[in-house]
Amino acid sequence: QHAQADKVVDEWLEYTVDWVYSLRTRTDNLRAEMQVLLKHNKKEIRHMELESNSA
């Protein structure tokens, strides 16, 4: 009975670790996408500022 319970716990832990890992990966991907967008937006804002100052 204990061996069966241990097996269930081990399987659950494996599932949990996989889920946490994939969640963290998804979060990292979203963060990276946001950083790319922010960097792009900063470049565009800087470009617009330079254009407005020269006009």
N, C-alpha and C positions, 0 to 999 in steps of 0.2 A: 504494500500500500504506500509506504514512504517512497519507494523507488518510482512508482507511478507519479506521485505528487512532484517529486524532484524533476522528473522528465517534463511534466507540464510547466513547471516554473522555468526550467531551462528554455523550453520552446517560447514561452511568453517573453522572457528576457531577450532572446534573439530577435523576436518580432519588434519589441520595444526599441532596441538599439538600432535596428534597420529603419524604423519609423523616425526616430530622432535624427539619425544621420541624413535621411532624405529630406526631412523638414529643414535641417540646418543648411543643406545644400540649396534648397529652394530659396531660403532667406538670403543666403549669400549671393545667389543669382539676382534676386530682386535688388539687393543693395548695389551690386555692380551695375545693373541697368540704370538705377537712379543716378549713380555717380557719372555715368557716361552722359546721361541727359543733362545733368547739372553743368558738366564741363562744356557741353555743346551750347547750352543756354548762356553761360558766362561769356563764351566767345562771341555769340550773336549780340549780346548786350554791349560788350566792349566795342564791337564793330559799329553798332548804332550810335554809341556815344561819340566815337571818333568822327563819324559822318556828321552828326549834329554839331559838333564843335567846329568842324571845318566849313560848315555852311554859313 
